[in-house]
């Protein structure tokens, strides 16, 4: 039995609200600075607010280990449900959290602890989501179904952008500072509760159940087995998704960095990030259909080749003070990003074995995201200060490394398992 459309929506919604929280926290950093670090100068307080954001990001690999173990030892459904529950708890905790005015120095410490717990859950949400989604999909539509994991990511960014636009349009700065900043986190909590109710009704994937009965090497300690027997796969996945991580973050920040220079109204500038998110989200399912026809290696490889060739020219085009030039560059960027990012879920599952899939996937994915995702904005900013087109060169170099990885070392274990079945 394959997963239904309704179940897909409920499964991926948790990941979407992970990214809603991610973008909202970053967008409200100035407000949170005033609320949790009022006794420091603004720049120092903002630095500490963003430090909480970065430090919590580092906890993702821990979540990968915890929820990877749950997914492989006890089932994908349990890992998915548990990670969603922790996300819901942390969302309401932030929404109701007392500020410095009430708790003093304890307030930012509690905020950090909650963000760390939230990041641990986030480290388990995506691996559990990808594994459950693709293992539950029809054999001939695995690429298409897998893209919904990525659609939930870009959709979460889009939703967060719209929520912040609405917040700034409907409330004054004083209202946002007083109570409005809590609303997005409260919305996330309510939505996650609804998703959890329906997630509880999900059945375990047939692939996991069948493999559990058939295979004799399911371990009680999948983390140990992952590091001792599948370290080559962990390294392969890490290198393979270096480029997707860099491309995703670069795509989302490139337009925002350059749109400020355009001679257009502030309203147009506000809607450009929405345009970028809609464009990328709309291209994902199309790429999913291509994956099922051509295979993810060809589709992802095509994206890498385009990134290698067009990385520097895209940034050159974006230097032109023209809205048409920026939109053209972002359109090409969106095609490259869609080709690459749409393949991430299916490539992760294809490269791992059933008995340790969630664990191996979580370890490699989270480590790569921390190193090549979390630091990409900083790297791009440094490169841009040296030369405005250098971020494009960075994208091209990383894409070349990932391309060589998938063309020479792709394991394709899922295909081999199907042939043996």
Secondary structure, DSSP 4 states (H G I P E B T S, - for coil): -PPPHHHHHHHHHHHHHHHHHHHHHHHTHHHHHHHH-TTS-HHHHHHHHHHHHHHHHTTHHHHHHHHHHHHHHT-HHHHHHHHHHHHHHHHHHHHT---HHHHTTHHHHHHHHHHHHHHHHHHHHHHHHHHHHHHTS-GGGHHHHHHHHHHHHHHHHHHHHHHHHHHHHHS-HHHHHHTGGGHHHHHHHHHHHHHHHHHTTPPPPHHHHHHHHH-S---S-HHHHHHHHSHHHHHHHHHHHHHHHHHHHHHHHHHHHHGGGSSS-HHHHHHHHHHHHHHHHHHHHHHHHHHHHH-HHHHHHHHHHHHHHHHHHHHHHTTSS-HHHHHHHHHHHHHHHHHHHTTHHHHHHHTS-GGGHHHHHHHHHHHHIIIIITTHHHHHHHHHHH-TTHHHHHHHHHHHHHHHHHHHH---HHHHHHHH-
